[in-house]
Amino acid sequence: MATIFRNRVRWTGAPGLPGLSTFYFNEAGHTGNLRTFFEAVKSLIPQTITFTYDAFGDTLDDTTGTINGSWADSTVAATVGTGGVNYEAPTGLLIQWRTNGIVNGRRVNGATFIVPTKSITLTGAPVAVDVATVQAAADALWTATTPHFLVWSRPTASRSGSSFPIGAAKCQPYFTVLRSRRD
């Protein structure tokens, strides 16, 4: 059993929102790192979108998912996108957070969707410099939080949950579509 710290970033200001990006760490104190990450990608985000950062949150038992406490961090200012007003609402970029963990014969990887983005092209592929921007921001977040940044494999009826440190980040060079449970 390990205690993990759930840190959330809330997205508001566009159709389909509010949204939520959830990150896991094995200690408190990474709210500023998350803000630095979103500040680095804000030029790709429509100017109507605002990111707010939790300055407190829950701690969880990674084997059961049960809330077992709370954490607090410094309050940080919100981030507002600066990427203009033209964008495709359900499309954007995907970061895969890779680990060396294996559960039930499968590699444990996480994902963060950066959706929507302004990265629109005539070819149907994201602008290469936009992919590079997100990759650099993901690498910086991972580097700043190693070995504390985790991917959590949730418990199921047949197995306990577990968490693994992230070993690499990869921004995919193609668009992704974010669908919510409401779709």
N, C-alpha and C positions, 0 to 999 in steps of 0.2 A: 504494500500500500504506500502510495506517495501522495502528498498534497500538491495540487496544482492550482494556479492562480488564474482565474478567468478574467480577461480584460476585454472590454467591448468598445467599439467605435461605432457611433450612430451616424447614418447618412440621412439627410433631409433635403427637400427642395426641388424634387422632380417627380414626374408621373411614375407610379410604381413604388415610390418610397413612402414611409421610412424604410430604411435598410439597416443592416447590422453586420459588422465584421467582428468576429470573435477570435481572439488570440489567447494562447495558453503559455504560461511560464511556470518555472518551479520556484519563483520568488516574486515579491512585489517590487515596484520601482521602475517599470518600463513604460509608463504612460508617455513620458517625454520622448522615448525612442519611437513610439507609434506616431506621435505628432510629427517628428522629424521625417518619418517615412511618407506620411500623407502630404506634408509640405513639399517634399521632393517630386511628387506626382501631380500636384494641384494644377499645373499648366495643362494637363490632359483632361481635366475634369470640368464639366460645364460650370459656368459662373453662378448658376442658381443653386448649386449643391454646397451644403455645409457639413463638415465633419465635427462632431463633438466627442470628447474623450471622457470616459468614466474616470473619476479620481478615487473611486472605491469600487469594490466588487466582492464576489464570492470566492472562497476557496473550496475545492472539491476533493473528495477521495477519488483518485483516478481509477480504482478498481470497481467502485460501485456507482460513481457519479453523484453521490450524496453530498450536499452542502455541509461542510464541517467548520466553517468560519468565515471571516471576511478580511479584507486588506484595504489599506488606504494609501494614497500617493498624493503628490502635489497636483494641484489643479493647473491645467494648461489651457491656453486660449484655443478657441475653435479654429479650424482651417476652412477657408472658402475657396472653391475652385476658381480658376482664372482662365479656363479654356474656351471662353466665348459662349455662344448660345446655340450653335449648330452641332447636333450629335444624333446618333441613332440610339434611341432610348434603351433597347435591351442588349446592346452589344458593347463589348469592351475587351479587356485583356485579362489573362489568367496567370497567376503565379502559382506554381507547384512548389510546395515545401517538402523536400525529400528527406527521408530518414533511413537509417539502417535497420529499423524495426520490422519484424515479420510477425504477423498474427494470422493464424489459420492458413499458412502457406502463401500469404500475400504480403507484399511490401506495404508498410504504413506510410502514406503520404497525405499531406494536407493541401488545401487550396485557398487562395484569396482571390476573389473576383474584383477587378477594377472596372466596374460597369455602372454607368455609361462613361465612355471616353469620347473625345473629339477626333480620334484617329480614324478619319474617313478617307478612303482613297478610291480612285477609279478602277483599280485592279482587284479590289476585294480583299486585299491583305493590309494589315496595319502598316503605318508609316514606320520604317526601320528605326528612325531616331526615337520614336515614341516607345517602341519595344525596348530599346537600349536605356531609355530614361527609367522605365519601370524595373528593368533588370538591375540597374545601378542602385535604385532605391531599395529593392529587395535584398541585394547583397549587403548594403550598408546596414539595414535592419538586422539581418541575420548575424553579421559580424559584431554589431554592437551588443547583441543579446546572447551570443554563444557563451556557454552551453545551456543557457536558461530558457531559450525559446523552444517550445515543444509542439508536437502533434499529438493529440489525444485520440486514441482508438476507444470509442465508447463501449461500455458493457452491453452485452446482449443477453437474451434468456439462456444461451448455452455457454457463455464465457465471460470472464471478468474483463474489465477495461484495463488499459495500460497507456503509458505515455512515453514518448521517445524524443530525444533532442534532434533538432533539425540539423542536417549535415550539408545541405545545399539548397539554393533557390533557383528556379528556372522560370522566366517569363516566356510563355509560348509565343512563337512568331505568327500566330493566326488569331482571328477574332473568336471570342467565345460568346455564348448567349446565356444570360442569367435568367433562369426561370424560378419563380418562387413557388412555394407550396400553394399559393392562391391561384396559380395559373390553371 
